[in-house]
C-alpha cells in the first residue's frame, strides 16, 4: 500500500504542477498512478488533503532553501527583506506554490486542512524563524520585551498581506510591502526602554 501511496503522491504532484488544483481531479491522478479510486481514498481522504501534503512539502523545501541561503549574521532588516523577496519570487515561480495566490482555491483548502491538522501543520517557516528571532533577542539585535511568538505573528502578517495586493492597489503594493517591513523591523530592532 505504501508503494501505491507514493505513486499517487508523485502523480498528484506532477498533475497539480501541470494543470493546477482546479483542473486536476482524482480520476486523473488514479489513472496516471495506475490505481483505483478506492485505493486513492484509502490513502487520502480527499484531493484537497493530497494537495496540501504536496504543497506543504514544497513550501517547506523553499523555506529551508531560503534560510540556508540567507546570511543570518547580517542586520535583521536585511535578512528579513531578503527572505521575503526570495520567498515571493519562489512562490510565484513554482507551479504548485503559486496556488497560494489563488485565494478562491487556497483559502478553502487551507481552512479544511487547518481544521483537520491544526495551525502548526501549515506554518513551515515557523520553527527556524522562531529560533532566529530568539537568537536576535538574546544578542540584543531585536527587542526582548516583545514575545517571540508575537514577532512571528508580525512576520506572518507581512507574508499574508501579499494575498490582498489587489485590494490595497497594485501600483502601490511593492513599495508598501517594503515600507511595512522596514517599519515593523525598525520597531522590533529598537532597544527597549
N, C-alpha and C positions, 0 to 999 in steps of 0.2 A: 504493500500500500504506500510506503514511503516513496518508492520509485515513481509511482503514479502522481503523487502529490508534487514531487519535484518537476515532473513533466508538465503538469497543469500550471504550476508557478511560472516556469520558463516560457511556456506558450502564451500564457496570460500577459507576461511582461512584454513579449515580442508584439502581440496584438495591440495591447494598450499603447505601446510606443508608436506603432504604425498607424493605428486608426483612432486612437483616443478612447476615453472611457465610454462615452455615449454610443459610439458606433461599434463597440465590441460587445458581443453577447456570449452567454455561457455556451451556447451551441457551437459558436466559432472556436472557442477555447477547447472544448472537449473534442471536436473534430480534429483540430490541429494536434492535440495531445494524444489522440488515439484511445480515448477513454469514454465511458458512458457518462451521461448527465448525472446519473445516480452516484457514480464514483466522484464526480466533481463535488456534489453536495455532501458526500461522506468526508471530504477533505476541507471544504469551505462552506460555510452556511449561506454565502451569497457572493455575487460578483463584487459587491462593494467591499466585502471582507478581504477577498483576494487582492483587489486593487490597493486597499490601504496597506496590506502587508508589503506589497511591492513598493508602493510609494514611500513607506517608512524606511525600508532598506535603502532605497536610492537616496532619500533625503539624508539618512544617517551617513552614507558614504560621502555625499557632498560636504556635509558639515565637518566630518572628520578631515577631509582634504583641506577645507578652509582653515581649520585650527592648526593642522600640520604645516601649512604654507605661510601662516602669519608669523611675523616676528613679534612674539609676545613680550619682548623687552622694550619695545617702543612705548611711547606715551599712550595711555588708554584711548584717547580720542582717535589717534591714527589707527590703532588696532581695530577698534570698533567700526570706524568708517570704511576701512579696507575690507573687513569681513562682510559688512553689509553690501558693499558694491559687488564683491565677488559672489556673494550669495544670490543676489538678484540676477546677475548675469548667468550663473549656473542654473537657477530655477527656470529662467526663460528659455535657455538653450536646450534643456533636457526634455524630451518628448513626454515623459510621464510627469515629471515635476512641474511642468508648466500648467498642468491641470489645476494647480493651486490658484491660478489667476481666473479660472472659470468658476466663479462663485456659485452659479446655479448647480454645477456638478459637485464641486468640492465641499461646499457648505453642508449639503445633505449627507455626504459620505463621512465627513469628519464628525458631524453630530452623532451619527449612528455609531461610529467607531468609539468615540469618547464615552457614550452611554454604556457600551459593552466592555470597554477596557480601561476607562479612566483617563484623565488628562495627561498623566505622565507617559502614557503609551504613544502620544503624538509629539512629545517635546524632545526630539532627537538631539537638539543642540544644548539642552539644559545642563547636563552633567559636567561637561568640560568647561562650559562658560561659567557655571556657578563656582567651580574651583578657581578659575581665573579671577573672578570678582573677589573671592575671599583672599586670594594671594595679593591682589592690588590693595585691598583694605589693610592687610597685615603690613604691607610695605609703605603704607601712608599715601599711596597714589590715588586712592578712592576713599570717599567718606566712610568712616566706620560707624557713624551714628544712624545710618540707614541700613535696615536689614537687607542682607544679600538677596533674599527672596523677592523683596520689593524692587531691588535693582534689576533682577531678572525679569520681573513683570514690565518694567520700563523698556527693556530691550525687546521683549515680545511685542509691546505696543508699537515700537518703531518698525519692526518687521511686518506686523499685521497691517499697518496703515497703507502699505503698498496695494492692498486689495481694494482700497477706496479712492484710488487716484482719480478716477473719472468723476466722482462726486466732489472731490477737492478742486479739480481743474488740472487737466493735463499740462497746460502751459506753465503752471507754477510748481508742479509736483516735484521735479528733481531737485530744484533749489529748496523747496520746503522741507524735503526729507533731509537734505544736508544741514539746514538750519536747525531743525528739530534735534538731529543727532548731536550737533555742536552744542546746543543749549542744554540738552539733558546731560551730556558728558561734562560740560562746564560746571553745572550744578553738582554733579556727582564727584568731581575731582577737586572741588573747593575744600579746603581744610575746615573741619568742624570748629565751631566757635565755642 
